[in-house]
Amino acid sequence: MSLKPDILAPVAGRELPFPYGLGEAGMHELAEAGFGDFPALTGLALAAVRDTGRTGGLVWIRQAALAREHGRLSGRGLAGFGIDPGRMLLIEAKGRMEALQAAEEACRASGLAAVIAELDDMDFTASRRLGLACETSRTPLVLVFPHTRSGATTAQGRWRVSARPSAPHEHDARAPGRPAWRAILEKSRLQPGKAGRIFDLEYEDATPCLRLVSRLAARPAAPQPRRIGAGLAGVWRDTG
């Protein structure tokens, strides 16, 4: 069952499950940890909106400049990620203002599973407008930004995402491993005590589902020696 925005609020003593409403309710931000991590953002955004189990269409909005720089989604790629291409409406906006307007209109529509918008940046006023649109319709919104994203936001959370080396393929050492990410929870209105934590994630395509590689990976982001656990523990979403 999807969490609703009115219950996604900080409550003393209540622990919300990971990923704290991302793709499920409210507005959340994903930003590159560094230049070149944009493809990792795309994969994690898709996993977030797919794993919630919400029905309805998906709307993906992107600025034309970002599409030229990072490429476009393909139907085959979506299908390989467990998403029916027929559910996805792709909108390419000329510039930031057009993309923001399209995102706001999509968020106010009813019956959508989620909206994803790729933006080069936005100010606090735009953030507030999008947040209010999400609250009105209860349509989840995932905003995807380059590494230059900073400043104030009304989003429920902001994640810094990078690609992580894959573990060896379990059946063929020469084959590509599973997609893997490292996500740092930079800001969180829902779980402020979790801000600064690191989460190592892996995509299980056989299930399919997104997993936390190890609960030990959820640690403070302050510089310190880290050892990535080899086992899998903690499923993002129960796939039944």
N, C-alpha and C positions, 0 to 999 in steps of 0.2 A: 504494500500500500504506500502511495506517495505521501510524503510529508507536505503539509500545506504551509504557505508563508506565515500565517498567523500563529502557528505553533513553532516555527523556526525562529526562536528568539532566545537570547541567553537566559537561562534559569539556574539559579544557584543549586549546585548539587546534582544537576542533570547532565549526563554525558550523552551527547548526540553521536550517532554512529558515523564513522568515516564513510564518505568524504564530506560530511557536514553540509549536506544539501546540494552539492555541486551537481548540476544537471537535473535536479529533482524538484527544486522549488527556489524561487527568488533569483536574484542576479549575482553572478560570480564572475571573477576575472581569472584568465590564464595568461601569463606573460612569459616570454622567453627568459631563461636564465642568462643567456648570452646570445650574441649574433650567431645565426645558423641553427638555432633550436626550433624554428617555426614549424618544420614538419612534425616534430614531436608534439607540439601544441595541437596540431590537427588531429593526430591519432588519439590523444588523451581526451579532447573535446568530443570526438565521436564515441569513444568508450563511455564517457560520462552520460551522454544523453541516451545511449542505447541500453545501458545497464539498469536504468530506472524502471523499465517495463511499461512506461506510459504509452498509450495508444495515440493515434493521430499522426498528422504530417509533421515533418521537420523542415524548418526554413533555415537556409545557410546564406548569409549576406556577407559580401566582402567588397572592399574598395578595389577598383580596377588596378591601381598601382600595386597593391599587395598581390593580386592575382598574377600580374606580369612578373613580379619578383619571385614568387614562391610556387607558381603553378596552380592548376585547377584540379578539383576533385573529379574522379572518373567513376562511372557506374560500376565497372569491374572492381575497382578498389573498395567502393562502399559495400558491395556484395561480399567481398572477401573479409570484410570487417563485421559481417553479420547484420548489415543494414540493407533493407530492400531499397534499391535506387528509386523505385516508384513512390516512395514516401518523401523523398527529398526534393524541395523546391530551391533551386539555386538562383540567387539574385546578385548581379554584379553592378555595384553603384559607381557612378563617375567619381565621386569624391567623398570626403568624410561626412559632410552635412547630409548628402543624399543617403549614405549608409545609415547614419543615425536616425533619419526620418523613417527609412524602411524598417529598421529594427523596432522603433517605437510602434509603428503601425502593426507590425507582425505580433508584437507582444500583447497588443490590445485585442487581437483576434482571439476567438474562442475555438476550442477543439484541437489546438496544436499540441504536439508532444513536447516540443522545445524549439527555441530559436537560438542560433549561433551567429555571431557577428564578428567579423575580422575588421579591426579598426587600427589606424596608425596611432591614434590617441583620442582623448576626449577630456573636456573640462568638467568641473564639479557640477555645473548646472545640467549638462547633458546626462551625467551619471544619475542625478536626482530624477530627471524626467523618465529615464529608462527604468529606474527602480520603482517609481510610482506606477508605470505601465504594467510591470510584472505583478505588483501587488493587486492591481485592479482585476486582471484576468487570471492570475495564478498560473501564468505560463512561464516556465523556467527559461532563463536567458543566460547563455555562456558567452562572454566577451573574450576575444583572442587578440592579444597585443604583442608588438615587438618588444625587445629587451629595454627600449627607452622608456617604457611606461613607468610613471611614478605619480606622486601627488595624492591628494585626497580622493576618496571614492565613497559612494553609498552602497557599494556591493557588499554582499554577505561575507565574501572572502576574496582574497587575491593569492594566487599560486604562482610561484616561479618554477618553470618546468624545463628540463633538459633531457636529452636522450641518454640512456644508460647502456653500457655494453650488455649484450644478450648472453644468457647462459648457453653452453653448448647444446645443440639439438640432441634430444634424448635417444634418437634412433640413427642419426647420421651426423657424424662430427663435421662433415663438409657442408652440410645444409645450414641455411640461416637459422638462428635461434629465434625465440619469441621476442616480439617487440617489448622494450623495457624503458621505463622512465624513472627519473628522480624528480619529485615534486616537493618544494618547500612551501609551507603555508606561511606566506609573508604577513598577511593580515586576516583576522577573523572576527566578525561581530558576533558570531554564534558561539564560538569556542575561543575566546581571547587567550585563554591559558595554553592553547595549542600553537599559538603563533610562534614561528621560528623552528617548528619541527620539520624533520625530513622524513619523507615517505618514499620507499623504493617500491615500484610497481612493475607488474609483468602481465602481459596479455596472454590468456590461455585460449587459443583459437579452437581447440577441440570441444570446449564446453558450450559456447564461449563465455568467458567472464574475465574480469580484471581482478587481479589478486595483489595483496600486499606480500612482498617477497618474504619479509620477516617482521615480526612485531618489534624486534630490536632495531629495525631501520627507522622507526618513529622516534627520533631523538632530536635534541636541540641542534640548531644549525651552526652553533659557534664552532670555530675551527678546533678540531681534535681528531686524533687517529680514529679511523672507522674500519670495521670489518663487516663486509656484507654477508649476511647469513645465506647459507646454501639452500635451506629448506623453504617450503611454502607454508605460510600460516596466515589465516585471516582472509576471507573472501569478501570482496567489495560488495557483490550482490549475489544472493542465492539464486542459482539458475534452475532450481527445482529438479 
